[in-house]
């Protein structure tokens, strides 16, 4: 069976974050790093070339394919911040309504700038997402 393309790496997270070109995106990346570390108690790990993850979870498809992925995390992209693991917990829907401007993808939450969202709500989304991803069996 094929292995996941996105795997944890040994690349230092500070090197990655310090290399983010856009100064606002770089600062937001460090803010997310500190917030997620504080909430999860986990150290940041690079997953693939551009995802910063905190914790991990195991999933198993009905087909038998299984693997590990980051529990919560982010990627400071050129046009937005992609946030992972924050939309799946059952209580996330109500919090997302109070977060501020954002877009959603299949499994991602996209924010343009952290200054436009409620960081207390984001902190709670991280807490709920991390708890959900690390304590519930996942069958996508």
The 8 nearest C-alpha neighbors of each residue, nearest first, counted from 0:
[[1, 2, 64, 65, 63, 3, 66, 62],
 [2, 0, 3, 64, 4, 65, 66, 63],
 [1, 3, 4, 0, 66, 5, 65, 6],
 [4, 2, 5, 6, 1, 66, 67, 68],
 [3, 5, 6, 2, 47, 1, 46, 7],
 [6, 4, 47, 3, 46, 7, 68, 48],
 [5, 7, 46, 47, 4, 8, 3, 68],
 [6, 8, 46, 45, 47, 44, 5, 9],
 [9, 7, 45, 10, 46, 47, 6, 44],
 [8, 10, 11, 45, 7, 44, 12, 46],
 [9, 11, 8, 45, 12, 14, 15, 44],
 [12, 10, 14, 13, 9, 15, 45, 44],
 [11, 13, 15, 14, 45, 16, 10, 44],
 [14, 12, 16, 15, 11, 17, 18, 29],
 [15, 13, 17, 12, 11, 16, 18, 10],
 [14, 16, 12, 18, 13, 17, 11, 19],
 [17, 15, 13, 18, 19, 14, 25, 12],
 [16, 18, 14, 15, 19, 13, 25, 20],
 [17, 19, 15, 16, 20, 14, 25, 13],
 [20, 18, 25, 16, 17, 21, 15, 24],
 [21, 19, 18, 22, 25, 24, 17, 77],
 [20, 22, 24, 23, 19, 25, 77, 26],
 [23, 21, 25, 24, 26, 20, 19, 27],
 [24, 22, 26, 25, 21, 27, 112, 28],
 [23, 25, 27, 21, 22, 26, 28, 75],
 [24, 26, 22, 28, 19, 23, 27, 21],
 [27, 25, 23, 29, 28, 24, 22, 30],
 [28, 26, 30, 24, 29, 25, 23, 31],
 [29, 27, 25, 31, 26, 30, 75, 24],
 [28, 30, 32, 26, 31, 27, 33, 25],
 [31, 29, 27, 33, 32, 28, 34, 26],
 [32, 30, 34, 28, 29, 33, 35, 27],
 [31, 33, 29, 30, 35, 34, 36, 28],
 [32, 34, 36, 30, 31, 35, 37, 29],
 [33, 35, 31, 37, 36, 32, 30, 38],
 [36, 34, 38, 37, 32, 33, 39, 31],
 [35, 37, 33, 40, 39, 41, 34, 38],
 [36, 38, 34, 35, 40, 39, 33, 41],
 [37, 39, 35, 36, 40, 126, 34, 125],
 [40, 38, 41, 36, 37, 35, 126, 129],
 [39, 41, 36, 37, 38, 42, 35, 53],
 [42, 40, 39, 36, 53, 54, 43, 37],
 [41, 43, 36, 53, 44, 40, 54, 52],
 [42, 44, 53, 52, 51, 41, 12, 45],
 [45, 43, 52, 51, 46, 12, 53, 42],
 [44, 46, 51, 8, 7, 50, 12, 52],
 [47, 45, 7, 50, 6, 8, 5, 51],
 [46, 48, 5, 6, 49, 7, 45, 50],
 [47, 49, 50, 46, 45, 8, 10, 5],
 [50, 48, 47, 74, 51, 46, 45, 15],
 [51, 49, 74, 46, 45, 73, 47, 52],
 [52, 50, 45, 72, 73, 44, 46, 74],
 [53, 51, 72, 69, 44, 43, 71, 45],
 [52, 54, 43, 71, 41, 72, 70, 69],
 [55, 53, 70, 69, 41, 52, 71, 56],
 [56, 54, 69, 70, 68, 67, 53, 133],
 [55, 57, 133, 67, 70, 68, 132, 69],
 [56, 58, 67, 66, 68, 137, 55, 59],
 [59, 57, 137, 65, 66, 138, 67, 56],
 [58, 60, 65, 138, 64, 63, 137, 61],
 [61, 59, 62, 138, 64, 63, 139, 65],
 [60, 62, 63, 59, 138, 64, 139, 65],
 [63, 61, 60, 64, 59, 65, 138, 139],
 [64, 62, 61, 60, 65, 59, 0, 58],
 [65, 63, 60, 62, 59, 0, 66, 61],
 [66, 64, 59, 58, 60, 63, 67, 57],
 [65, 67, 58, 57, 59, 68, 3, 64],
 [66, 68, 57, 56, 58, 55, 69, 65],
 [67, 69, 55, 56, 70, 57, 66, 6],
 [68, 70, 55, 52, 71, 54, 53, 56],
 [69, 71, 55, 54, 132, 56, 129, 84],
 [72, 70, 84, 83, 53, 69, 52, 129],
 [73, 71, 52, 83, 51, 53, 82, 69],
 [72, 74, 82, 81, 51, 50, 83, 75],
 [73, 75, 50, 81, 80, 76, 49, 51],
 [76, 74, 80, 28, 24, 81, 79, 73],
 [77, 75, 79, 78, 80, 74, 81, 24],
 [76, 78, 79, 75, 21, 24, 80, 20],
 [79, 77, 76, 111, 80, 75, 24, 110],
 [80, 78, 111, 76, 110, 77, 109, 81],
 [79, 81, 75, 110, 109, 76, 74, 111],
 [80, 82, 109, 74, 73, 108, 107, 79],
 [83, 81, 73, 108, 107, 72, 109, 80],
 [82, 84, 72, 107, 71, 85, 73, 108],
 [85, 83, 71, 128, 70, 86, 87, 72],
 [84, 86, 128, 124, 83, 125, 87, 71],
 [85, 87, 91, 84, 88, 106, 108, 128],
 [86, 88, 85, 89, 84, 91, 128, 106],
 [89, 87, 91, 128, 90, 131, 86, 127],
 [88, 90, 91, 87, 92, 86, 131, 127],
 [89, 91, 88, 92, 93, 94, 127, 87],
 [92, 90, 94, 88, 89, 86, 93, 95],
 [91, 93, 95, 94, 90, 96, 89, 86],
 [94, 92, 96, 95, 91, 90, 97, 89],
 [95, 93, 91, 97, 96, 92, 98, 120],
 [96, 94, 98, 92, 97, 93, 91, 99],
 [95, 97, 94, 93, 98, 92, 99, 91],
 [96, 98, 94, 95, 99, 93, 120, 117],
 [99, 97, 95, 117, 116, 120, 96, 94],
 [98, 100, 116, 97, 101, 117, 115, 96],
 [101, 99, 116, 115, 98, 110, 102, 111],
 [100, 102, 110, 109, 99, 103, 108, 111],
 [103, 101, 109, 108, 110, 104, 100, 107],
 [104, 102, 108, 107, 109, 105, 101, 106],
 [103, 105, 107, 106, 108, 102, 109, 81],
 [104, 106, 107, 103, 108, 86, 87, 83],
 [107, 105, 104, 83, 86, 84, 108, 103],
 [108, 106, 104, 83, 82, 103, 105, 81],
 [107, 109, 103, 82, 81, 102, 104, 83],
 [108, 110, 81, 102, 101, 80, 103, 82],
 [111, 109, 101, 80, 79, 112, 108, 81],
 [110, 112, 79, 80, 109, 78, 113, 101],
 [113, 111, 114, 115, 110, 79, 27, 80],
 [112, 114, 115, 116, 27, 110, 111, 118],
 [113, 115, 112, 116, 117, 118, 27, 111],
 [116, 114, 113, 112, 99, 100, 117, 111],
 [117, 115, 99, 113, 98, 114, 118, 100],
 [116, 118, 98, 120, 119, 121, 99, 115],
 [117, 119, 121, 120, 122, 116, 113, 98],
 [120, 118, 122, 121, 117, 123, 98, 124],
 [119, 121, 123, 118, 117, 122, 98, 124],
 [122, 120, 118, 124, 123, 119, 125, 117],
 [121, 123, 119, 125, 120, 124, 118, 126],
 [124, 122, 126, 120, 125, 121, 127, 119],
 [125, 123, 121, 127, 126, 122, 85, 128],
 [124, 126, 128, 122, 123, 127, 129, 85],
 [127, 125, 123, 129, 124, 128, 38, 130],
 [128, 126, 124, 130, 129, 125, 131, 123],
 [129, 127, 85, 125, 131, 84, 130, 88],
 [128, 130, 132, 126, 131, 127, 70, 71],
 [131, 129, 127, 133, 128, 132, 134, 126],
 [130, 132, 128, 129, 134, 133, 88, 135],
 [131, 133, 129, 70, 130, 134, 128, 135],
 [134, 132, 130, 56, 131, 129, 135, 70],
 [133, 135, 131, 132, 130, 136, 56, 129],
 [136, 134, 131, 132, 133, 137, 130, 56],
 [137, 135, 138, 134, 58, 57, 132, 133],
 [138, 136, 58, 139, 135, 59, 57, 132],
 [137, 139, 59, 60, 58, 136, 61, 65],
 [138, 60, 137, 59, 58, 61, 136, 65]]
